[in-house]
Amino acid sequence: MSRQRHAPLRVLLLCVASLTAQSLLVGCATIPESPVPEHPSPRLQWSNAHGPLSRQQIAAVYQHLSLEVPNPDTLRRHLAIEQAIASSPLYTGNAVHLLSDGAETFPAMFAAIRGAQHSILLEYYIFDNVSSDGQQLLDLLRSKRAEGVNIAVLYDNIGSVSTDDAFIASLRDAGVQLLVFNPVNPLKAHRRWSLNDRDHRKLLIVDQSLAFLGGINLSKDYESSPSAFSRGSGTANWRDTDIKLSGPAVAELEQLFYRNWHSQGGPHLPSEDEPSTAQSVGNQVVHIIDSTPDSPTPRYYATVLSAIDTAEHSVWITAAYFVPTHEERRLLKATARRGVDVRLLLPSQSDSNAVLAVQHAAYEDLLEAGVKVYEREGVILHSKSVVIDQVWSVVGSSNFDHRSVLFNDEVDAVVIGQETALALENLFKSDLRDARAIDLATWKRRSLSKRASETFWRLWTTMM
């Protein structure tokens, strides 16, 4: 989920009617109890910029990773998770850089777009005319198109329902190719239609060699820094995380974009005919996870559950929308009870009071099991990340909720190794400085009205 856009009344009425009907009448979307495939991949695939790795090259990667982590056995166990879930290779030779909020992410994105020579691909839930350092995205994209750079944009119809029509028209007039994902009008749909199925990805790919992904939409909510928040202003800024990724794993992201583009009836793009220019530029091992409602196995869900189940020392989760499934709650409690340091960093305020109520409904059992719960204050927390045992990390668009498992197209990057894990842990610790720890005894004394709200909204968890 992302922020609720102020849609025209007729669109809102259609959405409510359709979502209610699908929730109450169809009832066919269910969370699998055991999402890990019964027949895992027989052998993990490893690739670099030149293709599949030999046994000797894989052994060298293992040796390098083992030298940088505290416990090589922990590393091997987490790599085994990726082997069980893998639907795409693990890519070596990547550089991964964490970006905090729009204040860091937008300048980096705009710089990457400015430097584009051949192609720019954008796939966003919210696609709006954002600005950075005084320059608007519209002007930047039009100037790159005038230089001959091929630009394609896939944006979600619901997430971008409030996007200015003039912005879209100006881009189209400039020669930018634009495509709407899963139109609200089923007569315009190009695949199995369901209003629930949304493209929740946030993905920018430049020249086949550089990508940005995570939780940050191209939304004006991110144009100011959370540090500028004033408690007396009546407004809140958004706290979020993206990653800047370069290296061989970008090719996998590019293929995911083309797959969704063509599923929506998009034409062949010139960049599809260009050979990949991605080179080995770092030492990070990355596994790209794509999630769609058409997949028989919810890959992100299965991967995260398996990683938590394998955790030995720590599980630190930052979740924008915490609407856990029964299996997620059970596993978090079981993991904490066996002595693992399980921490949840959750929002204290949200764009959805209903989701916040369901989040609160989960606290008591988790706290009793030893899970530590913190609420980030002063901002709307929209970040989605997990870091486990200082060796396994994931950042992407998937929320800790039912929608990301059942309905949304999502994309996430698992990074194996200590470098990114420690950076993500440091970001987590930084957020804790502005967070409030939830105390079990105090929480049990919350009002009856709050308990009633929690009970009511839990009835709608599969739609959140």
For each residue, the residues with C-beta under 8 A, 3 or more apart:
1: 200 320 321 352 355 399 401 403 464
2: 125 126 159 200 217 219 351 382
3: 126 219 221 351
4: 351 352
5: 126 158 159 160 161 162
6: 162
7: 11 12 15 158 161 162
8: 11 12 161
9: 12 13
10: 13 14
11: 7 8 14 15 161 184
12: 7 8 9 15 16
13: 9 10 16 17
14: 10 11 17 18 184 195
15: 7 11 12 18 19 158 184 195
16: 12 13 19 20
17: 13 14 20 21
18: 14 15 21 22 195
19: 15 16 22 23 195 196 463
20: 16 17 23 24
21: 17 18 24 25 26
22: 18 19 25 26 194 195 196
23: 19 20 26 27 460 462 463
24: 20 21 27
25: 21 22
26: 21 22 23 29
27: 23 24
28:
29: 26 196 293 406 407 462
30: 406
31: 301 325 326 327 402 405 406 462
32: 35 297 298
33: 327
34:
35: 32 297 298 301 302 305 327
36: 40 84 85 302 305 306
37: 40 84 85 297 302
38:
39:
40: 36 37 83 84 85 86
41: 44 45 83 84 86
42:
43: 83
44: 41 79 82 83 86 90
45: 41 52 86 88 89 90
46: 52 53 57 58 61 89 90 91 92
47: 51 52 53 89 90 91 92 248
48: 51 53 57 91 92 93 248 280
49: 93 247 248 276 278 279 280
50:
51: 47 48
52: 45 46 47 89
53: 46 47 48 57 58 61 92
54: 57 58
55: 58 59
56: 59 60
57: 46 48 53 54 60 61
58: 46 53 54 55 61 62
59: 55 56 62 63
60: 56 57 63 64
61: 46 53 57 58 64 65 92 285
62: 58 59 65 66
63: 59 60 66 67
64: 60 61 67 68 283
65: 61 62 68 69 72 75 285 416 417
66: 62 63 69 72 75
67: 63 64
68: 64 65 417 418 419
69: 65 66 72 74 75 390 391 417 418
70: 74 390 418
71: 74 75 312 389
72: 65 66 69 75 76
73: 76 77
74: 69 70 71 77 78 312 313 389 391
75: 65 66 69 71 72 78 79 391 416
76: 72 73 79 80
77: 73 74 80 81 310 312
78: 74 75 81 82 307 310 388 389 391 392 416
79: 44 75 76 82 83 90 416
80: 76 77 83 84 310
81: 77 78 84 85 303 306 307 310 392
82: 44 78 79 85 86 90 287 303 414 416
83: 40 41 43 44 79 80 86
84: 36 37 40 41 80 81 306
85: 36 37 40 81 82 289 297 299 302 303 306
86: 40 41 44 45 82 83 89 90 287
87: 289 290 299
88: 45 252 287 288 289 290
89: 45 46 47 52 86 252 287
90: 44 45 46 47 79 82 86 285 286 287 416
91: 46 47 48 94 247 248 249 251 252 285 286 287 288
92: 46 47 48 53 61 248 280 283 285
93: 48 49 247 248 279 280 281 282 283 284
94: 91 245 246 247 248 249 280 281 282 284 285 286
95: 245 246 247 281 282 284
96: 243 244 245 282 284 286 413 415 419 420
97: 243 244 245
98: 241 242 243 395 420 423 424 427
99: 104 105 108 212 214 216 241 242 243 244
100: 103 104 105 239 240 241 427
101: 104 105 216 222 225 226 237 238 239 240 241
102: 105 106 130 216 221 222 223 224 225 238 240
103: 100 106 107 224 225 227
104: 99 100 101 107 108
105: 99 100 101 102 108 109 212 214 216 222 240 242
106: 102 103 109 110 130 131 132 222 223
107: 103 104 110 111 132 133
108: 99 104 105 111 112 212 244
109: 105 106 112 113 132 204 212
110: 106 107 113 114 132 133 135 137 140
111: 107 108 114 115
112: 108 109 115 116 204 206 210 212 244
113: 109 110 116 120 140 141 144 204 206
114: 110 111 140 144
115: 111 112 206 207
116: 112 113 119 120 144 149 206 207
117: 149 207
118: 149 150 207 208 271 274
119: 116 149 150 151 152 205 206 207 208 269 270 271 274
120: 113 116 141 144 149 150 151 152 204 205 206
121: 151 152 203 204 205 206 254 257 269 271
122: 127 151 152 153 154 155 203 204 205 218
123: 153 154 155 199 201 202 203 257 260
124: 127 153 154 155 156 159 160 201 202 203 217 218
125: 2 155 156 159 160 198 199 200 201 202 217 397
126: 2 3 5 155 156 159 160 163 217 218 219
127: 122 124 153 155 156 159 160 163 217 218
128: 137 160 162 163 164 167 217 218 219 220
129: 136 137 138 163 164 167
130: 102 106 136 137 218 219 220 222 223
131: 106 134 135 136 137 223
132: 106 107 109 110 135 223
133: 107 110
134: 131
135: 110 131 132 139 140
136: 129 130 131 139 140
137: 110 128 129 130 131 140 141 218
138: 129 141 142 167 170 171
139: 135 136 142 143
140: 110 113 114 135 136 137 143 144
141: 113 120 137 138 144 145 151 171 174 176
142: 138 139 145 146 170 171 174 176
143: 139 140 146 147
144: 113 114 116 120 140 141 147 149 151
145: 141 142 148 149 151 174 175 176
146: 142 143 174
147: 143 144
148: 145
149: 116 117 118 119 120 144 145
150: 118 119 120 177 269 270 271
151: 119 120 121 122 141 144 145 175 176 177
152: 119 120 121 122 176 177 178 179 257 261 266 269 271
153: 122 123 124 127 171 176 177 178 179
154: 122 123 124 178 179 181 199 257 260 261 264 266
155: 122 123 124 125 126 127 159 160 163 178 179 180 181 199
156: 124 125 126 127 159 160 180 181 182 198 199 200
157: 160 161 180 181 182 183 184
158: 5 7 15 161 184 195 198
159: 2 5 124 125 126 127 155 156 198 199 200 217
160: 5 124 125 126 127 128 155 156 157 163
161: 5 7 8 11 157 158 184
162: 5 6 7 128
163: 126 127 128 129 155 160 167 168
164: 128 129 167 168
165: 168 169
166: 169 170
167: 128 129 138 163 164 170 171
168: 163 164 165 171 172 178
169: 165 166 172 173
170: 138 142 166 167 173 174
171: 138 141 142 153 167 168 174 176 178
172: 168 169 175 176 178
173: 169 170
174: 141 142 145 146 170 171
175: 145 151 172
176: 141 142 145 151 152 153 171 172
177: 150 151 152 153 266 267 269
178: 152 153 154 155 168 171 172
179: 152 153 154 155 261 264 265 266
180: 155 156 157 183 188 264
181: 154 155 156 157 198 199 260 264 409
182: 156 157 189 191 193 194 195 197 198 199 264
183: 157 180 186 188 189
184: 11 14 15 157 158 161 195
185: 188 189
186: 183 189 193
187:
188: 180 183 185
189: 182 183 185 186 192 193
190: 263 264 265
191: 182 263 264
192: 189 197 294
193: 182 186 189 197
194: 22 182 197 293 407
195: 14 15 18 19 22 158 182 184
196: 19 22 29 293 403 406 407 463
197: 182 192 193 194 293 407 408 409
198: 125 156 158 159 181 182 403 407 408 409
199: 123 125 154 155 156 159 181 182 260 408 409
200: 1 2 125 156 159 397 398 403 404 408 409 410
201: 123 124 125 213 260 397 409 410 411
202: 123 124 125 212 213 214 215 216 217 218 242 397
203: 121 122 123 124 211 212 213 253 256 257 411
204: 109 112 113 120 121 122 211 212 213
205: 119 120 121 122 208 210 211 250 253 254 257
206: 112 113 115 116 119 120 121 209 210 211
207: 115 116 117 118 119 210 277
208: 118 119 205 250 251 254 271 274 276 277 278
209: 206 246 247 250 276 277 278 279
210: 112 205 206 207 244 245 246 250
211: 203 204 205 206 244 245 246 249 250 253
212: 99 105 108 109 112 202 203 204 216 242 243 244 245
213: 201 202 203 204 242 243 245 253 395 396 397 411 412 413
214: 99 105 202 240 241 242 243 383 384 395 396 397
215: 202 240 241 242 320 382 383 384 395 396 397
216: 99 101 102 105 202 212 219 222 240 241 242 382
217: 2 124 125 126 127 128 159 202 221 222
218: 122 124 126 127 128 130 137 202
219: 2 3 126 128 130 216 222
220: 128 130 223
221: 3 102 217 237 238 380
222: 101 102 105 106 130 216 217 219 238 240
223: 102 106 130 131 132 220
224: 102 103 228 237
225: 101 102 103 228 237
226: 101 229 237 238 239 378 379
227: 103
228: 224 225 237
229: 226 233 235 236 237 378 379
230: 233
231: 378
232:
233: 229 230
234:
235: 229
236: 229 349 378 379 380
237: 101 221 224 225 226 228 229 379 380
238: 101 102 221 222 226 379 380 382
239: 100 101 226 376 379 380 381 382 383 431
240: 100 101 102 105 214 215 216 222 320 381 382 383
241: 98 99 100 101 214 215 216 318 383 384 385 395 427
242: 98 99 105 202 212 213 214 215 216 395
243: 96 97 98 99 212 213 214 395 413
244: 96 97 99 108 112 210 211 212
245: 94 95 96 97 210 211 212 213 249 250 253 286 413
246: 94 95 209 210 211 250 278 281 282
247: 49 91 93 94 95 209 250 278 279 280 281 282 284 286
248: 47 48 49 91 92 93 94 251 278 279 280
249: 91 94 211 245 252 253 278 286 287 288 413
250: 205 208 209 210 211 245 246 247 253 254 276 278
251: 91 208 248 254 255 276 278
252: 88 89 91 249 255 256 288
253: 203 205 211 213 245 249 250 256 257 288 411
254: 121 205 208 250 251 257 258 271 276
255: 251 252 258 259
256: 203 252 253 259 260 288 290 411
257: 121 123 152 154 203 205 253 254 260 261
258: 254 255 261 262 269 272
259: 255 256 262 263
260: 123 154 181 199 201 256 257 263 264 409
261: 152 154 179 257 258 264 266 269
262: 258 259 265 266
263: 190 191 259 260
264: 154 179 180 181 182 190 191 260 261
265: 179 190 262
266: 152 154 177 179 261 262 269
267: 177
268: 272
269: 119 121 150 152 177 258 261 266 272
270: 119 150 273 274
271: 118 119 121 150 152 208 254 274
272: 258 268 269
273: 270
274: 118 119 208 270 271 277
275:
276: 49 208 209 250 251 254
277: 207 208 209 274
278: 49 208 209 246 247 248 249 250 251
279: 49 93 209 247 248
280: 48 49 92 93 94 247 248
281: 93 94 95 246 247
282: 93 94 95 96 246 247
283: 64 92 93 417 419
284: 93 94 95 96 247 415 416 417 419 420
285: 61 65 90 91 92 94 415 416 417
286: 90 91 94 96 245 247 249 413 414 415 416
287: 82 86 88 89 90 91 249 413 414 416
288: 88 91 249 252 253 256 411 412 413 414
289: 85 87 88 299 300 303 394 396 411 412 413 414
290: 87 88 256 295 299 409 410 411
291: 295 298 299 300 301 398 404 405 408 409 410 411 412
292: 295 409 410
293: 29 194 196 197 406 407 408 409
294: 192
295: 290 291 292 298 299
296:
297: 32 35 37 85 302
298: 32 35 291 295 301 302 405 406
299: 85 87 289 290 291 295 302 303
300: 289 291 303 304 394 396 398 404 405 410 412
301: 31 35 291 298 304 305 325 404 405
302: 35 36 37 85 297 298 299 305 306
303: 81 82 85 289 299 300 306 307 394 414
304: 300 301 307 308 386 394
305: 35 36 301 302 308 309 327 328 331
306: 36 81 84 85 302 303 309 310
307: 78 81 303 304 310 311 386 388 392 394
308: 304 305 311 315 331 332 335 386 388
309: 305 306 331 335
310: 77 78 80 81 306 307 388
311: 307 308 314 315 335 340 388 389
312: 71 74 77 340 389
313: 74 340 341 389 390
314: 311 340 341 342 343 387 388 389 390
315: 308 311 332 335 340 341 342 343 386 388
316: 341 343 345 386 387 388 424 425 428
317: 342 343 344 345 385 386 400
318: 241 345 381 383 384 385 386 428 431
319: 322 344 345 346 384 399 400
320: 1 215 240 347 381 382 383 384 399
321: 1 350 352 355 359 399 400 401 464
322: 319 344 346 355 358 359 362 400 401
323: 355 358 359 399 400 401 402 403 461 464
324: 328 329 332 362 400 401
325: 31 301 328 329 402 405
326: 31 329 330
327: 31 33 35 305 330 331
328: 305 324 325 331 332 400
329: 324 325 326 332 333 362 365 366
330: 326 327 333 334
331: 305 308 309 327 328 334 335
332: 308 315 324 328 329 335 336 342 344 366 369 371
333: 329 330 336 337 365 366 369 370 371
334: 330 331 337 338 369
335: 308 309 311 315 331 332 338 340 342
336: 332 333 339 340 342 366 369 370 371
337: 333 334 369 370
338: 334 335
339: 336
340: 311 312 313 314 315 335 336
341: 313 314 315 316 372
342: 314 315 317 332 335 336 370 371 372
343: 314 315 316 317 371 372 373 374 428
344: 317 319 322 332 366 371 372 373 374
345: 316 317 318 319 374 376 381 428 431 432 435
346: 319 322 359 373 374 375 376 381
347: 320 350 356 359 375 376 380 381 382
348: 375 376 377 381 435 436
349: 236 356 380
350: 321 347 353 355 356 359 380
351: 2 3 4 380
352: 1 4 321 355 356 464
353: 350 356 357
354: 357 358 457 460 464
355: 1 321 322 323 350 352 358 359 401 457 464
356: 347 349 350 352 353 359 360
357: 353 354 360 361 450 453 454 456 457 458
358: 322 323 354 355 361 362 454 457 458 460 461 464
359: 321 322 323 346 347 350 355 356 362 363
360: 356 357 363 446 450 454
361: 357 358 454 455 457 458
362: 322 324 329 358 359 365 366
363: 359 360 366 367 373 438 443
364: 367 368 440 443 444
365: 329 333 362 368 369
366: 329 332 333 336 344 362 363 369 371 373
367: 363 364 370 371 373 438 440 443
368: 364 365 440
369: 332 333 334 336 337 365 366
370: 333 336 337 342 367
371: 332 333 336 342 343 344 366 367
372: 341 342 343 344 437
373: 343 344 346 363 366 367 437 438
374: 343 344 345 346 432 435 436 437 438
375: 346 347 348 435 436 438
376: 239 345 346 347 348 379 381 431 434 435
377: 348 434 435 436
378: 226 229 231 236 434
379: 226 229 236 237 238 239 376 434
380: 221 236 237 238 239 347 349 350 351
381: 239 240 318 320 345 346 347 348 376 431
382: 2 215 216 238 239 240 320 347
383: 214 215 239 240 241 318 320
384: 214 215 241 318 319 320 395 396 397 398 399 400 412
385: 241 317 318 393 394 395 424 427 428
386: 304 307 308 315 316 317 318 392 393 394
387: 314 316 390 392 393 421 424 425 428
388: 78 307 308 310 311 314 315 316 391 392 393 421
389: 71 74 78 311 312 313 314 392 421
390: 69 70 313 314 387 418 421 422 425
391: 69 74 75 78 388 416 417 418 421
392: 78 81 307 386 387 388 389 414 415 416 421
393: 385 386 387 388 414 415 420 421 424
394: 289 300 303 304 307 385 386 412 413 414 415
395: 98 213 214 215 241 242 243 384 385 412 413 415 424
396: 213 214 215 289 300 384 410 411 412 413
397: 125 200 201 202 213 214 215 384 404 408 410 411 412
398: 200 291 300 384 404 408 410 412
399: 1 319 320 321 323 384 403 404
400: 317 319 321 322 323 324 328 384 404
401: 1 321 322 323 324 355 404 405 461 464
402: 31 323 325 405 406 407 461 462 463 464
403: 1 196 198 200 323 399 406 407 408 463 464
404: 200 291 300 301 397 398 399 400 401 407 408 410
405: 31 291 298 300 301 325 401 402
406: 29 30 31 196 293 298 402 403 462
407: 29 194 196 197 198 293 402 403 404
408: 197 198 199 200 291 293 397 398 403 404
409: 181 197 198 199 200 201 260 290 291 292 293
410: 200 201 290 291 292 300 396 397 398 404
411: 201 203 213 253 256 288 289 290 291 396 397
412: 213 288 289 291 300 384 394 395 396 397 398
413: 96 213 243 245 249 286 287 288 289 394 395 396
414: 82 286 287 288 289 303 392 393 394
415: 96 284 285 286 392 393 394 395 420 421
416: 65 75 78 79 82 90 284 285 286 287 391 392
417: 65 68 69 283 284 285 391 420 421
418: 68 69 70 390 391 421 422
419: 68 96 283 284 422 423
420: 96 98 284 393 415 417 423 424
421: 387 388 389 390 391 392 393 415 417 418 424 425
422: 390 418 419 425 426
423: 98 419 420 426 427
424: 98 316 385 387 393 395 420 421 427 428
425: 316 387 390 421 422 428 429
426: 422 423 429 430
427: 98 100 241 385 423 424 430 431
428: 316 318 343 345 385 387 424 425 431 432
429: 425 426 432 433
430: 426 427 433
431: 239 318 345 376 381 427 428 434 435
432: 345 374 428 429 435
433: 429 430
434: 376 377 378 379 431
435: 345 348 374 375 376 377 431 432
436: 348 374 375 377
437: 372 373 374
438: 363 367 373 374 375 442 443
439: 442 443
440: 364 367 368 443 444
441: 444 445
442: 438 439 445
443: 363 364 367 438 439 440 446
444: 364 440 441
445: 441 442
446: 360 443 450 451
447: 450 451
448: 451 452
449: 452 453
450: 357 360 446 447 453 454
451: 446 447 448 454 455
452: 448 449 455 456
453: 357 449 450 456 457
454: 357 358 360 361 450 451 457 458
455: 361 451 452 458 459
456: 357 452 453 459
457: 354 355 357 358 361 453 454 460 461 464
458: 357 358 361 454 455 461
459: 455 456
460: 23 354 358 457 463 464
461: 323 358 401 402 457 458 464
462: 23 29 31 402 406
463: 19 23 196 402 403 460
464: 1 321 323 352 354 355 358 401 402 403 457 460 461
